[in-house]
Amino acid sequence: MKNRRDLQWQARRLFAGASVVAVLALASVDQVQPAQALAPNATTTLQVERRADEFVVQAQAEVDADLATVWSTLSDYDHLGKFIPGMSMSRTLSRSGPDAVVEQQGSAGLGPFRRQFTVRFAVTEIPRQSIRAVGIAGDFEHFASRYELEPLSPTRTRIVYRAELAPGFPVPSLIGLPVMRQMIQKQFDALVNEVERRARDA
């Protein structure tokens, strides 16, 4: 009986591991889908590295938008889910001056094979300068990010984004990095497009 239970337990572990790999593999298939085209005058760079179980992200964009428009877009936490790919919900749970608690939900994968994610951030703002977010609950062992803004002219702004994140579940090394890079690229490009759309409509 004990051997039978051991075999069943090992089978469940193998199935669970296979499920994680399958979801990530399906997410990597999604890379062949065309990314959202950037606004004509926007320039972006993105670098994603893996260090052990942690992903380190550095991204930068120069956009045709004034500082106020960029700030209002980045800090519009309750509407991020409407234009950020893979984010199904974003809401402000509480706020006290420049400090807020924000919860976000999203998913990765393809079709019905998707993994849901939830993360809750403690957010600290320096208005029109920076937004720092630290994960305090959810499906990540560690998540810390920071946006910094630099006005280049009255109508052009540089956005610098840095993040360190460690998912709270195993991510195969050969699959995880390209999937993470592609996901962050899509999200960052969508943010840039929304900034410039709001600038044009202002």
Buried (B, 14 or more C-beta within 10 A) or exposed (E): EEEEEEEEEEEEEEEEEEEBBEBBBBBBEBBEEEEBEBBEEBEBEBEBEBEEBBBEBEBBBBBBBBBBBBBBBBBBBEEBBEBBBBBEEBBBEEEEEEEBBBBBBBEBBBEEEBBEBBBBBBBBBEEBEBBBBBBEEBBBEBBBBBBBBBBEEEEBBBBBBBBBBBBBEEBEEEBBBBBBBBBBBBBBBBBBBBBBBBBEEE
